Amino acid sequence: MSRRLENKRVLVTCADKYRGPAIEKLIKAEAALVQTRVDSLLDQESVDGVLSTCGDVDVLIANRVGREIMAGSGIDSVAQWTDIWQY
């Protein structure tokens, strides 16, 4: 890997779901300092809580699949989306 994220602080939300594990593996291979969360950042209170715990971040990867994201995709359920993205 190119180490293009070396020493960058990267925060991945919903790191235990969907593409989270693969994203975490990739950015670690790029030498990033990875922080993972299993929750979504859906409101300002959530964001404030994460930032108070994690501190500053250089990159935020908001890994989240919800009904609003699936709308119009032809995918009917989170389970179907997860099956598509299994690695």
C-alpha positions as CSV (number, residue, x, y, z in Angstrom):
1,M,0.0,0.0,0.0
2,S,1.0,3.6,-0.5
3,R,0.7,4.7,3.1
4,R,-1.2,7.7,1.9
5,L,-3.1,8.0,5.1
6,E,-0.1,7.8,7.3
7,N,-0.7,9.4,10.7
8,K,-4.2,10.6,9.7
9,R,-6.8,10.1,12.3
10,V,-9.7,8.3,10.7
11,L,-13.0,7.6,12.4
12,V,-15.3,4.8,11.1
13,T,-18.9,4.7,12.3
14,C,-20.9,1.4,12.3
15,A,-17.5,-0.3,12.0
16,D,-19.0,-3.7,12.9
17,K,-21.6,-3.6,10.1
18,Y,-21.9,-3.5,6.3
19,R,-18.5,-2.5,4.8
20,G,-17.1,-1.4,8.2
21,P,-14.7,-4.3,8.7
22,A,-13.3,-4.1,5.1
23,I,-13.0,-0.3,5.4
24,E,-11.1,-0.6,8.7
25,K,-8.7,-3.2,7.2
26,L,-8.0,-1.0,4.1
27,I,-7.3,2.2,6.0
28,K,-5.1,0.4,8.5
29,A,-3.1,-0.9,5.6
30,E,-2.7,2.8,4.5
31,A,-1.1,3.5,7.9
32,A,-4.0,5.5,9.3
33,L,-4.7,5.9,13.0
34,V,-8.1,4.2,13.1
35,Q,-10.8,4.8,15.6
36,T,-14.0,2.8,15.3
37,R,-17.5,3.2,16.6
38,V,-20.4,0.8,16.4
39,D,-23.0,3.5,16.5
40,S,-24.2,6.0,13.9
41,L,-23.9,9.7,14.1
42,L,-27.5,10.6,13.5
43,D,-27.8,13.8,15.5
44,Q,-25.7,16.6,16.9
45,E,-25.7,15.1,20.4
46,S,-24.2,11.9,19.0
47,V,-21.5,13.8,17.1
48,D,-20.6,15.9,20.1
49,G,-20.3,12.8,22.3
50,V,-18.0,11.0,19.8
51,L,-15.8,14.1,19.3
52,S,-15.5,14.6,23.1
53,T,-14.3,10.9,23.4
54,C,-12.3,10.6,20.2
55,G,-10.9,14.1,19.8
56,D,-10.1,15.6,16.5
57,V,-10.3,13.5,13.4
58,D,-8.9,14.1,9.9
59,V,-11.3,11.8,8.0
60,L,-14.8,10.6,8.9
61,I,-16.2,7.5,7.2
62,A,-19.9,7.4,8.0
63,N,-20.5,3.8,7.2
64,R,-24.3,3.5,7.5
65,V,-27.1,1.8,5.6
66,G,-30.6,2.8,6.3
67,R,-34.0,2.9,4.6
68,E,-33.3,6.4,3.2
69,I,-30.1,5.2,1.5
70,M,-31.7,2.1,0.1
71,A,-34.7,4.1,-1.4
72,G,-34.7,3.8,-5.2
73,S,-31.9,1.2,-5.2
74,G,-34.2,-1.8,-5.7
75,I,-32.9,-3.3,-2.5
76,D,-35.8,-4.0,-0.1
77,S,-34.1,-4.7,3.2
78,V,-31.0,-4.1,5.2
79,A,-30.4,-7.9,5.2
80,Q,-30.4,-7.9,1.4
81,W,-28.0,-5.0,1.3
82,T,-25.7,-6.8,3.8
83,D,-25.8,-9.9,1.7
84,I,-24.7,-7.9,-1.4
85,W,-21.8,-6.4,0.5
86,Q,-20.4,-9.4,2.2
87,Y,-16.7,-9.9,1.6
